[in-house]
């Protein structure tokens, strides 16, 4: 898990894991866990002397959340407002084109398959050519495209959760080693 340096209002420096933010505002001083919701851990002091204990509590909460909840996904859930079709996210089409050397145009859906930590894979789902295109083939191809996208999104989510939990285990081990 990535750590970053955070300097609080007293000048103290802390190494803070991603998913925890420092809040120093007027009478509020503490650490906020931002992972599947938020939770504030106050210093309970005006001079910042409780910041270390509050960060420890926030880190324990973060690790608990990482261990028990799916990782937040960066995948888009809803179509953009300016998408002109009513197709789900990650599916475009139907795309009609004439391939080189062919005499009839063919029709496909383009599907973007997300992969955690890698570039998305692009796939096409064949609907038919101008001689074989039917509404039944259109809906069957759309169902295949949706299934492909949903399967890839579920695999992406599982991989993201595995990666976050591995990073959490590493952070837990580093914290235990530092406590000795």
C-alpha positions as a Markdown table, in Angstrom:
| # | Residue | x | y | z |
|---|---|---|---|---|
| 1 | Unk | 0.0 | 0.0 | 0.0 |
| 2 | Unk | 1.3 | 3.4 | -0.9 |
| 3 | Unk | 2.4 | 5.6 | 2.0 |
| 4 | Unk | 2.7 | 9.4 | 1.8 |
| 5 | Unk | 4.2 | 12.0 | 4.1 |
| 6 | Unk | 1.7 | 14.2 | 5.9 |
| 7 | Unk | 2.6 | 17.2 | 8.0 |
| 8 | Unk | 0.1 | 18.4 | 10.5 |
| 9 | Unk | -0.5 | 21.9 | 11.8 |
| 10 | Unk | 2.1 | 21.4 | 14.6 |
| 11 | Unk | 4.8 | 20.6 | 12.1 |
| 12 | Unk | 4.9 | 16.8 | 13.0 |
| 13 | Unk | 5.4 | 14.5 | 10.1 |
| 14 | Unk | 3.6 | 11.2 | 9.7 |
| 15 | Unk | 3.7 | 8.4 | 7.1 |
| 16 | Unk | 0.0 | 7.9 | 6.1 |
| 17 | Unk | -1.4 | 5.1 | 4.0 |
| 18 | Unk | -3.7 | 5.9 | 1.1 |
| 19 | Unk | -7.3 | 5.9 | 2.2 |
| 20 | Unk | -6.6 | 8.1 | 5.2 |
| 21 | Unk | -6.7 | 11.9 | 5.0 |
| 22 | Unk | -5.7 | 14.5 | 7.6 |
| 23 | Unk | -8.4 | 17.0 | 8.6 |
| 24 | Unk | -7.1 | 20.2 | 10.3 |
| 25 | Unk | -9.9 | 22.8 | 10.3 |
| 26 | Unk | -10.6 | 25.3 | 13.1 |
| 27 | Unk | -11.5 | 23.1 | 16.0 |
| 28 | Unk | -11.4 | 19.8 | 14.2 |
| 29 | Unk | -8.1 | 17.9 | 14.1 |
| 30 | Unk | -7.9 | 14.2 | 13.2 |
| 31 | Unk | -7.6 | 11.5 | 10.6 |
| 32 | Unk | -10.4 | 10.5 | 8.3 |
| 33 | Unk | -10.7 | 7.0 | 6.8 |
| 34 | Unk | -12.0 | 7.2 | 3.2 |
| 35 | Unk | -12.7 | 3.6 | 2.1 |
| 36 | Unk | -16.3 | 2.5 | 1.4 |
| 37 | Unk | -17.6 | 5.5 | 3.3 |
| 38 | Unk | -15.9 | 7.8 | 5.8 |
| 39 | Unk | -15.1 | 7.8 | 9.5 |
| 40 | Unk | -13.3 | 10.4 | 11.5 |
| 41 | Unk | -10.7 | 9.7 | 14.2 |
| 42 | Unk | -10.2 | 12.8 | 16.3 |
| 43 | Unk | -6.9 | 13.7 | 18.0 |
| 44 | Unk | -9.0 | 14.8 | 21.1 |
| 45 | Unk | -6.4 | 17.5 | 21.7 |
| 46 | Unk | -6.0 | 21.0 | 20.6 |
| 47 | Unk | -2.2 | 20.8 | 20.4 |
| 48 | Unk | -2.0 | 17.8 | 18.1 |
| 49 | Unk | -0.5 | 15.5 | 20.8 |
| 50 | Unk | -3.1 | 12.8 | 20.1 |
| 51 | Unk | -2.4 | 12.7 | 16.3 |
| 52 | Unk | -0.3 | 9.6 | 16.5 |
| 53 | Unk | -2.8 | 7.6 | 18.5 |
| 54 | Unk | -5.6 | 8.8 | 16.2 |
| 55 | Unk | -3.6 | 7.7 | 13.2 |
| 56 | Unk | -3.1 | 4.2 | 14.7 |
| 57 | Unk | -6.9 | 3.9 | 15.3 |
| 58 | Unk | -7.6 | 5.1 | 11.8 |
| 59 | Unk | -5.1 | 2.7 | 10.3 |
| 60 | Unk | -6.7 | -0.2 | 12.2 |
| 61 | Unk | -10.1 | 0.8 | 10.9 |
| 62 | Unk | -8.8 | 1.1 | 7.3 |
| 63 | Unk | -7.2 | -2.4 | 7.5 |
| 64 | Unk | -10.5 | -3.8 | 8.9 |
| 65 | Unk | -12.5 | -2.3 | 6.0 |
| 66 | Unk | -10.0 | -3.5 | 3.5 |
| 67 | Unk | -10.2 | -7.0 | 4.9 |
| 68 | Unk | -14.0 | -7.2 | 5.0 |
| 69 | Unk | -15.3 | -5.1 | 2.1 |
| 70 | Unk | -14.8 | -5.1 | -1.6 |
| 71 | Unk | -12.3 | -2.6 | -3.0 |
| 72 | Unk | -13.7 | 0.6 | -4.4 |
| 73 | Unk | -13.8 | 0.3 | -8.1 |
| 74 | Unk | -12.9 | 3.0 | -10.6 |
| 75 | Unk | -15.1 | 1.4 | -13.2 |
| 76 | Unk | -17.8 | 3.6 | -14.6 |
| 77 | Unk | -21.3 | 2.4 | -13.7 |
| 78 | Unk | -23.6 | 4.7 | -15.6 |
| 79 | Unk | -23.3 | 5.9 | -19.2 |
| 80 | Unk | -22.1 | 9.4 | -19.9 |
| 81 | Unk | -24.9 | 12.0 | -20.2 |
| 82 | Unk | -23.8 | 12.7 | -23.8 |
| 83 | Unk | -23.9 | 9.0 | -25.0 |
| 84 | Unk | -26.4 | 9.0 | -27.8 |
| 85 | Unk | -27.4 | 5.3 | -27.6 |
| 86 | Unk | -29.1 | 3.6 | -24.7 |
| 87 | Unk | -26.5 | 0.8 | -24.6 |
| 88 | Unk | -24.8 | 0.0 | -21.3 |
| 89 | Unk | -21.4 | 1.3 | -20.3 |
| 90 | Unk | -18.6 | -0.3 | -22.3 |
| 91 | Unk | -20.7 | -1.3 | -25.3 |
| 92 | Unk | -20.9 | 0.6 | -28.5 |
| 93 | Unk | -22.7 | 0.0 | -31.7 |
| 94 | Unk | -24.0 | -1.4 | -33.8 |
| 95 | Unk | -20.9 | -0.6 | -36.0 |
| 96 | Unk | -21.5 | -1.2 | -39.7 |
| 97 | Unk | -18.5 | -1.6 | -41.9 |
| 98 | Unk | -17.3 | -3.0 | -45.2 |
| 99 | Unk | -14.2 | -5.1 | -44.8 |
| 100 | Unk | -11.5 | -5.0 | -47.5 |
| 101 | Unk | -12.2 | -7.5 | -50.2 |
| 102 | Unk | -15.8 | -8.1 | -49.0 |
| 103 | Unk | -19.0 | -7.3 | -51.0 |
| 104 | Unk | -21.5 | -7.0 | -48.1 |
| 105 | Unk | -21.3 | -4.9 | -45.0 |
| 106 | Unk | -21.2 | -6.5 | -41.5 |
| 107 | Unk | -22.5 | -5.3 | -38.2 |
| 108 | Unk | -20.8 | -5.7 | -34.8 |
| 109 | Unk | -20.9 | -4.4 | -31.2 |
| 110 | Unk | -17.7 | -3.1 | -29.7 |
| 111 | Unk | -17.1 | -4.2 | -26.1 |
| 112 | Unk | -14.5 | -2.7 | -23.7 |
| 113 | Unk | -13.4 | -5.4 | -21.2 |
| 114 | Unk | -11.7 | -3.8 | -18.2 |
| 115 | Unk | -8.6 | -5.5 | -16.7 |
| 116 | Unk | -7.2 | -4.5 | -13.3 |
| 117 | Unk | -3.8 | -2.9 | -13.6 |
| 118 | Unk | -3.8 | -3.3 | -17.4 |
| 119 | Unk | -5.3 | -1.5 | -20.4 |
| 120 | Unk | -8.8 | -2.6 | -21.2 |
| 121 | Unk | -9.2 | -5.3 | -23.9 |
| 122 | Unk | -11.4 | -4.5 | -26.9 |
| 123 | Unk | -13.6 | -7.2 | -28.4 |
| 124 | Unk | -16.3 | -7.3 | -31.0 |
| 125 | Unk | -19.5 | -9.3 | -31.0 |
| 126 | Unk | -20.8 | -10.2 | -34.5 |
| 127 | Unk | -24.4 | -9.4 | -35.2 |
| 128 | Unk | -24.7 | -10.3 | -38.8 |
| 129 | Unk | -24.1 | -8.9 | -42.3 |
| 130 | Unk | -26.6 | -6.9 | -44.4 |
| 131 | Unk | -28.1 | -10.2 | -45.7 |
| 132 | Unk | -28.4 | -12.0 | -42.3 |
| 133 | Unk | -29.1 | -9.1 | -39.8 |
| 134 | Unk | -32.4 | -9.6 | -37.8 |
| 135 | Unk | -33.8 | -8.2 | -34.6 |
| 136 | Unk | -33.3 | -11.6 | -33.0 |
| 137 | Unk | -29.6 | -11.6 | -33.9 |
| 138 | Unk | -29.3 | -8.1 | -32.7 |
| 139 | Unk | -30.7 | -8.8 | -29.2 |
| 140 | Unk | -28.8 | -12.1 | -28.9 |
| 141 | Unk | -25.5 | -10.3 | -29.7 |
| 142 | Unk | -26.3 | -7.5 | -27.3 |
| 143 | Unk | -27.0 | -10.1 | -24.6 |
| 144 | Unk | -23.6 | -11.7 | -25.3 |
| 145 | Unk | -21.9 | -8.3 | -25.2 |
| 146 | Unk | -23.5 | -7.4 | -21.9 |
| 147 | Unk | -22.5 | -10.8 | -20.4 |
| 148 | Unk | -18.9 | -10.3 | -21.6 |
| 149 | Unk | -18.8 | -6.8 | -20.0 |
| 150 | Unk | -20.4 | -8.0 | -16.7 |
| 151 | Unk | -18.0 | -10.9 | -16.4 |
| 152 | Unk | -15.0 | -8.7 | -17.0 |
| 153 | Unk | -16.2 | -6.1 | -14.5 |
| 154 | Unk | -16.7 | -8.8 | -11.9 |
| 155 | Unk | -13.2 | -10.1 | -12.5 |
| 156 | Unk | -11.8 | -6.6 | -12.3 |
| 157 | Unk | -13.6 | -6.1 | -9.0 |
| 158 | Unk | -12.2 | -9.4 | -7.6 |
| 159 | Unk | -8.7 | -8.5 | -8.7 |
| 160 | Unk | -8.9 | -5.0 | -7.2 |
| 161 | Unk | -10.1 | -6.5 | -3.9 |
| 162 | Unk | -7.3 | -9.1 | -3.9 |
| 163 | Unk | -4.7 | -6.4 | -4.6 |
| 164 | Unk | -6.0 | -4.1 | -1.8 |
| 165 | Unk | -6.1 | -7.0 | 0.7 |
| 166 | Unk | -2.5 | -7.9 | -0.2 |
| 167 | Unk | -1.5 | -4.3 | 0.3 |
| 168 | Unk | -3.3 | -4.3 | 3.6 |
| 169 | Unk | -1.5 | -7.4 | 4.8 |
| 170 | Unk | 1.8 | -5.8 | 3.8 |
| 171 | Unk | 0.9 | -2.6 | 5.7 |
| 172 | Unk | -0.2 | -4.7 | 8.8 |
| 173 | Unk | 3.2 | -6.5 | 8.7 |
| 174 | Unk | 5.1 | -3.3 | 8.4 |
| 175 | Unk | 3.2 | -1.8 | 11.3 |
| 176 | Unk | 3.8 | -4.8 | 13.4 |
| 177 | Unk | 7.6 | -4.7 | 12.6 |
| 178 | Unk | 7.7 | -1.0 | 13.5 |
| 179 | Unk | 6.0 | -1.6 | 16.8 |
| 180 | Unk | 8.7 | -4.1 | 17.9 |
